[in-house]
């Protein structure tokens, strides 16, 4: 019992982790308020949680703002692209359902085929977005290669990708279906989802870290897709 309740025991370690997630959640929300900064905030969030999973996080606030600043340009551009593509998909969905224009002249078979194509595109985009900001947090790369690698890796590890989507979807579903849990979102939910997801991301990313470079936990190279286009960032 003494070990359990000791300062270094599981009880205090768990409470300390919860406190870190609580503070990280606040940082994420505050830095996401301008909306267009959500991409940079998400990248910074995963930068910290990926390190938390491996017990390498250091100072939470310093690590968060460092990642926020260093990845701001790429993360923001990708986030703006995500919002633009999302708006296009939503507009297409409204059109196919006759909400914006009359499409009654189009045969049902063609409309159904177009709707299926739209759903497939939305699924692939959702997979890509689920990976793109954690990849930015862990690997130094161009925007083009980061997006491409996010899609390729998400497809290659489809069972893990489905689980990642399930985790995110569960958080969204709880928000709409259980109003009593709304208080959890400003307290810990965003950082908790990122933290749980980071266990999966760490496992996936380990496939793309050359064995000889695993000795340095801050040196990452994504080596399976266009390795010649990648630049390892020793600060990540």
C-alpha positions in Angstrom: 0.0 0.0 0.0 2.9 2.3 0.8 4.1 2.0 -2.7 0.7 2.7 -4.2 0.3 5.9 -2.2 3.9 7.1 -2.5 4.7 10.2 -4.5 6.3 8.0 -7.2 3.4 5.4 -7.1 0.7 4.8 -9.6 -1.9 7.0 -7.8 0.1 10.2 -7.9 1.5 9.4 -11.3 -2.0 9.0 -12.6 -3.2 12.3 -11.0 -0.2 14.0 -12.4 -1.0 12.7 -15.9 -4.6 13.9 -15.6 -3.4 17.4 -14.5 -1.1 17.5 -17.6 -4.0 16.5 -19.8 -6.3 19.2 -18.2 -3.7 21.9 -18.8 -3.0 20.7 -22.3 -6.7 20.8 -23.1 -6.8 24.4 -22.0 -3.9 25.3 -24.1 -5.5 23.6 -27.1 -8.8 25.4 -26.7 -7.3 28.8 -26.2 -5.0 28.5 -29.2 -7.9 27.2 -31.3 -10.2 30.1 -30.7 -9.3 32.1 -33.8 -10.6 29.0 -35.7 -7.9 29.3 -38.5 -5.3 28.2 -35.9 -7.0 24.9 -35.2 -4.5 23.1 -37.4 -1.5 24.5 -35.5 -3.1 23.8 -32.2 -3.9 20.2 -33.2 -0.3 19.6 -34.3 1.0 21.1 -31.1 -1.4 18.9 -29.1 -0.2 15.8 -30.8 3.4 16.8 -30.4 3.0 16.8 -26.7 0.8 13.7 -26.4 3.0 11.6 -28.6 5.9 12.4 -26.2 3.6 11.8 -23.2 3.0 8.3 -24.4 6.7 7.7 -24.4 7.3 9.7 -21.2 9.4 12.2 -23.0 7.1 15.3 -22.8 9.2 17.5 -20.6 7.6 20.9 -19.9 4.0 20.8 -21.3 3.6 24.6 -22.0 7.0 25.1 -23.5 6.7 22.0 -25.7 3.2 23.0 -26.9 4.1 26.5 -27.9 7.3 25.4 -29.5 5.5 23.0 -31.7 2.7 25.5 -32.3 5.2 28.1 -33.5 7.4 25.8 -35.6 4.5 24.1 -37.4 2.2 27.1 -37.7 2.6 27.8 -41.4 2.3 24.2 -42.6 -0.5 23.3 -40.2 -2.5 26.4 -41.0 -2.3 25.9 -44.7 -3.3 22.3 -44.4 -6.2 23.3 -42.1 -7.4 25.9 -44.5 -7.4 23.2 -47.2 -9.3 20.9 -45.0 -12.0 23.5 -44.4 -12.2 24.3 -48.1 -12.5 20.6 -49.2 -15.0 20.0 -46.4 -17.1 22.9 -47.6 -17.0 21.5 -51.1 -18.0 18.0 -50.0 -20.9 19.4 -47.9 -22.0 21.5 -50.8 -21.9 18.4 -53.1 -23.9 16.5 -50.6 -26.6 19.1 -50.4 -26.8 19.3 -54.2 -27.1 15.5 -54.5 -29.9 15.5 -52.1 -31.7 18.3 -54.0 -31.3 20.9 -51.2 -29.7 23.5 -53.4 -30.8 22.8 -56.9 -33.4 20.5 -58.6 -31.7 17.3 -59.7 -34.9 15.3 -60.3 -34.0 15.0 -64.0 -30.9 13.0 -63.1 -31.6 9.2 -63.1 -31.7 7.6 -59.6 -28.9 5.2 -60.5 -26.5 8.0 -61.5 -27.4 10.0 -58.3 -26.7 6.9 -56.1 -23.4 6.3 -57.9 -22.4 9.9 -57.4 -23.4 9.7 -53.7 -21.3 6.6 -53.2 -18.3 8.3 -54.8 -18.8 11.3 -52.5 -18.9 9.0 -49.5 -15.7 7.2 -50.6 -14.0 10.6 -51.1 -15.2 11.8 -47.7 -13.9 8.6 -46.0 -10.4 8.9 -47.6 -10.3 12.6 -46.7 -11.3 11.7 -43.1 -8.5 9.1 -42.9 -6.0 11.6 -44.3 -7.0 14.4 -41.8 -6.8 11.9 -38.9 -3.1 11.3 -39.7 -1.9 14.6 -41.2 -1.4 16.6 -38.0 0.2 13.8 -35.9 2.6 13.3 -38.9 3.4 17.1 -38.9 4.1 16.8 -35.2 6.5 14.0 -35.6 8.2 14.3 -39.0 9.7 17.2 -40.9 8.3 17.2 -44.4 6.7 19.3 -47.2 2.9 19.9 -47.1 2.5 17.8 -50.3 4.4 14.8 -48.9 2.8 15.0 -45.5 -0.7 14.8 -47.1 0.4 12.0 -49.4 2.0 10.0 -46.6 -1.0 10.5 -44.4 -3.3 9.0 -47.0 -0.9 6.1 -47.8 -0.2 5.2 -44.2 -3.8 5.4 -43.3 -4.7 2.9 -46.0 -1.7 0.6 -45.3 -2.8 0.4 -41.6 -6.5 0.4 -42.2 -7.5 -1.6 -39.1 -5.7 1.0 -36.9 -7.1 3.8 -39.0 -10.6 2.5 -38.4 -9.9 2.4 -34.7 -8.7 6.0 -34.8 -11.8 7.1 -36.6 -13.9 5.2 -34.1 -12.2 7.0 -31.2 -12.8 10.3 -32.8 -16.4 9.4 -33.8 -17.2 8.3 -30.3 -16.1 11.6 -28.9 -18.3 13.4 -31.4 -21.3 11.1 -30.8 -21.0 11.6 -27.0 -21.1 15.4 -27.6 -24.4 15.2 -29.5 -26.0 12.3 -27.7 -25.1 12.9 -24.0 -25.4 16.6 -23.2 -24.4 15.9 -19.6 -20.9 15.2 -20.8 -20.4 18.6 -22.4 -18.5 19.8 -19.4 -15.8 17.2 -20.2 -14.9 18.8 -23.4 -13.4 22.1 -22.1 -11.9 20.2 -19.2 -10.1 17.2 -20.8 -11.8 15.6 -23.7 -9.7 17.0 -26.6 -6.4 16.1 -24.9 -7.7 12.8 -23.8 -8.7 11.8 -27.3 -5.3 12.8 -28.6 -3.5 11.0 -25.8 -5.4 7.7 -26.4 -4.9 8.0 -30.1 -1.2 8.7 -29.6 -0.7 5.2 -28.4 -1.8 4.0 -31.8 0.2 6.6 -33.7 3.4 5.7 -31.8 3.0 2.1 -32.8 2.3 3.0 -36.5 5.1 5.5 -36.7 7.5 3.0 -35.3 7.3 1.1 -38.7 8.9 4.1 -40.4 11.8 4.8 -38.0 15.0 3.2 -39.2 16.4 0.8 -36.5 19.7 2.6 -36.3 18.0 5.9 -35.5 15.7 4.6 -32.7 18.4 5.3 -30.1 17.6 9.0 -30.3 13.9 9.4 -29.4 13.9 12.9 -30.9 15.3 11.9 -34.3 12.6 10.7 -36.7 12.6 9.8 -40.4 9.6 8.6 -42.3 11.3 6.2 -44.6 8.8 4.1 -46.5 7.3 6.7 -48.8 9.6 8.9 -50.9 12.4 8.9 -48.4 14.5 11.1 -50.6 11.9 13.9 -50.2 12.1 13.8 -46.4 14.2 15.8 -44.0 14.5 14.5 -40.5 14.0 17.1 -37.8 16.2 16.3 -34.8 14.1 18.6 -32.6 11.1 16.4 -33.1 
